[in-house]
Amino acid sequence: MERVGFATGYDASLSNKDMAGWMAEAERRGYEIGFFSETIELNRDSPTALATFALSTSKLTLGTTQIVRLRSPLVMAQTLAALDEMSEGRIMLAPGACTKTHSLRHGLEHINASVALREYVESIRLILTGERVSYHGQAVNFDDVLLGFKPYRSYIPMYLPATSRAGLRLAGKIADGVLLNAICSPEYSANALAIVRESAEEAGRDWSEFKVAQLINCSVEDDHDAAIQAIKWEVASKLDPIQLPFIAEPKMKVGEPYIRREDIPIFEEAWNRGGKQALIEAVPDSYVEGMTASGTPDEVLARVQKFRDVGVQLPILRPAAAHQTERLLDLFAPAKATAPAPA
C-alpha cells in the first residue's frame, strides 16, 4: 500500500470544522497523515485546528507547521503535549525557521534563523521528557521548567520543513525527518534530498531510518488547462516581491530548474502594475506544470509518482480548490471507504 497524506490550511474559506470533515474523509480512505499549515496570512491557528481534527479522527497522524519564536518553546511544548494527549499519541510537529519575513510581520527582532530553530527543537524535546529541565542558548533560555502534567509520550516526532541549503542540512543533522516545501519540482526534491542525506551521514545518522515527506500542490480537473488555471494563484503567491528572496532564491540555489532568473523582473513589473491578479497572469504554465501535480487525473497520478521516484516517501497532497478535495482524496485513496460517514 502506497503511503499518502492530505494537507489543508491555506483556504481561508474553510473553517476548522470544514477541514476536520475532510480529515475524517482522508482517514476513512486510508490516508496516513493529515497535515495543517499555519500561514503567514494569519488563517486558522494550528492548536485549535489540530484539536478539532483530533476529535474528528481516531487513527490519522496529525501534523502541523509552527514557526519558532512566534510562541515560546515552553508554550510550544505545553501545546504539543496537550494535543498529543487529546489525540492519544498521534501528533507530529514541523517546526519552521523564523525568517526575516516572519520577524517583520510579528514585530520581532530578527536573529539567526538556524540557531533559533536548532535551539527550539532541542529545548522542546527536553521539556517533553516530562523531567525538570533547564536550557541556555543564544535564542532560548530557561531554568527549572517542568510540565504540570505527564506527557502522553515523552518523544514527539519532528520533521523540519526546509527549503534552503542551510535548512536542509540542519534537517539532516537534528530532525526525525524532512518536510520538503510545496511548489517545488521533483528535480528540486532530488537535489534537496542529496543535501539532506549528505548532512545526515556526516552526523553519523542511519539514512534508512530518516523520514522524507513533501507537501505537493495538486490541481485535478478533466481539462488540463482548467487545472493549471485553478492553481496559478498558489504558484504566484510564492513569487511576489516579499516571498521571492526567501523562497525562490533558496530554491534556485538548491537546483530548481523551473524558476528562471530572467523571469523575475517580469514578475516584479506585473506586481507593481496590477498586484496579485497581474502576477497570476504573468506566471507561465511551465511553472505550474513543473512545480505542482496538476492536470487530468492521470497526469496528477503520474506527476506525484515522479516525486516518489526521487525519494519522497510520504507525499502530502494539498488541493488547489475546495471543489477538488473529494476527487483528489479518491484518486490517491489507499483503501476505499467501507464505514459510513459520521453524522
SULVENDA-V671440 format. One record per helix or strand. SS is the DSSP state (A for helix, B for strand). FROM is the first residue (numbers start at 1). LEN is the number of residues. If there is no record, write none. Layout:
# SULVENDA-V671440
SS:FROM:LEN / SS:FROM:LEN
This chain:
# SULVENDA-V671440
B:4:5 / A:16:13 / B:33:4 / A:46:11 / B:61:7 / A:73:15 / B:91:6 / A:100:7 / A:113:16 / B:133:4 / B:141:5 / B:158:5 / A:165:10 / B:177:4 / A:186:17 / A:207:3 / B:211:10 / A:224:14 / A:241:14 / A:261:22 / A:285:7 / B:293:3 / A:297:13 / B:314:6 / A:322:10
